[in-house]
Amino acid sequence: EMNRNKKLESILHKSGDDKSKESDCGVKFYPRRDQAGYMAEVEQCLSLIQAGETYEVCLTNQFRCAPAPRDPFKFYSLLRKINPAPYAAWLSFSPPSDAGLDGGSSMGGAKPTAGTHPDRVVLACSSPERFLKLGPTNYLEAKPIKGTAKRIPDDPAQDLAAGLSLSSCVKERAENLMIVDLLRNDLGRVCKVGTVKVPELIQLQSFATVHQLVSTICGERREGVSAVESIQAAFPGGSMTGAPKLRTMDIIEKIESRPRGIYSGSV
């Protein structure tokens, strides 16, 4: 019990801070739940795991900014500079009456301008994780991430040690393995029997700001299964839910008490 409490305190010190976080462009982010609230929810998850209701829960704490960035594209450009993630994305949607707000393109294209329409929706995504890839030969591939450690760029020796420590961590490897099993099941629903493989299991990959443990699950899509049906079979990504997926999603819905929306979704 004492060791569990120490681990909780360490987690909450990093992710449940009551204070706002200010970005380099002056935008302040505020956690939806304070440290005490987050700790109570973690305890709920641990109790459900001990009761056999679930094996793994990806409990999250959203950070919201108020007010929103005045220039969303400038904010996104800064995000790309700070965290050059391999699966970054910029989406900008404007209502029909406001056509041309983004330089003639609602997604991509010319550099967007700062819009003022209250119904404008902008998504600035900076993710290291691939949800699902469909290749030209009906090849389906998922690359879930479970296990993260902060990089230490100013100290190569400590940075290497952080990566090796993550790679050998029994807890992180167990979490990753559970999600691999979940994704094998998801892809098995839409792939030919015997084609689902795990060519890369719990591999350490280093990005600009973090080390992460990544696995690769792939398979050959069955004839008659559409791309949309493939997405439906795997959505939402297991690394953002837990295992078993459906029961854990019910638990998350009750504990987090509000929809995640686009947060932790897929582009």
Secondary structure in CASP SS format (residue, H / E / C, confidence):
PFRMAT SS
TARGET T0000
AUTHOR 0000-0000-0000
METHOD secondary structure of the structure
MODEL  1
E C 1.00
M H 1.00
N H 1.00
R H 1.00
N H 1.00
K H 1.00
K H 1.00
L H 1.00
E H 1.00
S H 1.00
I H 1.00
L H 1.00
H H 1.00
K H 1.00
S H 1.00
G C 1.00
D C 1.00
D C 1.00
K C 1.00
S C 1.00
K E 1.00
E E 1.00
S C 1.00
D C 1.00
C C 1.00
G C 1.00
V C 1.00
K E 1.00
F E 1.00
Y E 1.00
P E 1.00
R C 1.00
R C 1.00
D C 1.00
Q H 1.00
A H 1.00
G H 1.00
Y H 1.00
M H 1.00
A H 1.00
E H 1.00
V H 1.00
E H 1.00
Q H 1.00
C H 1.00
L H 1.00
S H 1.00
L H 1.00
I H 1.00
Q H 1.00
A C 1.00
G C 1.00
E C 1.00
T C 1.00
Y C 1.00
E E 1.00
V E 1.00
C C 1.00
L C 1.00
T C 1.00
N C 1.00
Q C 1.00
F E 1.00
R E 1.00
C E 1.00
A C 1.00
P C 1.00
A C 1.00
P C 1.00
R C 1.00
D C 1.00
P H 1.00
F H 1.00
K H 1.00
F H 1.00
Y H 1.00
S H 1.00
L H 1.00
L H 1.00
R H 1.00
K H 1.00
I H 1.00
N C 1.00
P C 1.00
A C 1.00
P C 1.00
Y E 1.00
A E 1.00
A E 1.00
W E 1.00
L E 1.00
S E 1.00
F E 1.00
S C 1.00
P C 1.00
P H 1.00
S H 1.00
D H 1.00
A C 1.00
G C 1.00
L C 1.00
D C 1.00
G C 1.00
G C 1.00
S C 1.00
S C 1.00
M C 1.00
G C 1.00
G C 1.00
A C 1.00
K C 1.00
P C 1.00
T C 1.00
A C 1.00
G C 1.00
T C 1.00
H C 1.00
P C 1.00
D C 1.00
R C 1.00
V E 1.00
V E 1.00
L E 1.00
A E 1.00
C E 1.00
S E 1.00
S E 1.00
P C 1.00
E C 1.00
R E 1.00
F E 1.00
L E 1.00
K E 1.00
L E 1.00
G C 1.00
P C 1.00
T C 1.00
N C 1.00
Y E 1.00
L E 1.00
E E 1.00
A E 1.00
K E 1.00
P C 1.00
I E 1.00
K E 1.00
G E 1.00
T E 1.00
A E 1.00
K E 1.00
R C 1.00
I C 1.00
P C 1.00
D C 1.00
D C 1.00
P H 1.00
A H 1.00
Q H 1.00
D H 1.00
L H 1.00
A H 1.00
A H 1.00
G H 1.00
L H 1.00
S H 1.00
L H 1.00
S H 1.00
S H 1.00
C C 1.00
V H 1.00
K H 1.00
E H 1.00
R H 1.00
A H 1.00
E H 1.00
N H 1.00
L H 1.00
M H 1.00
I H 1.00
V H 1.00
D H 1.00
L H 1.00
L H 1.00
R H 1.00
N H 1.00
D H 1.00
L H 1.00
G H 1.00
R C 1.00
V C 1.00
C E 1.00
K C 1.00
V C 1.00
G C 1.00
T C 1.00
V C 1.00
K E 1.00
V E 1.00
P E 1.00
E E 1.00
L E 1.00
I E 1.00
Q E 1.00
L E 1.00
Q E 1.00
S E 1.00
F C 1.00
A C 1.00
T C 1.00
V E 1.00
H E 1.00
Q E 1.00
L E 1.00
V E 1.00
S E 1.00
T E 1.00
I E 1.00
C E 1.00
G E 1.00
E E 1.00
R E 1.00
R C 1.00
E C 1.00
G C 1.00
V C 1.00
S C 1.00
A H 1.00
V H 1.00
E H 1.00
S H 1.00
I H 1.00
Q H 1.00
A H 1.00
A H 1.00
F C 1.00
P C 1.00
G C 1.00
G H 1.00
S H 1.00
M H 1.00
T C 1.00
G E 1.00
A E 1.00
P C 1.00
K H 1.00
L H 1.00
R H 1.00
T H 1.00
M H 1.00
D H 1.00
I H 1.00
I H 1.00
E H 1.00
K H 1.00
I H 1.00
E H 1.00
S C 1.00
R C 1.00
P C 1.00
R C 1.00
G C 1.00
I C 1.00
Y C 1.00
S C 1.00
G C 1.00
S C 1.00
V C 1.00
END
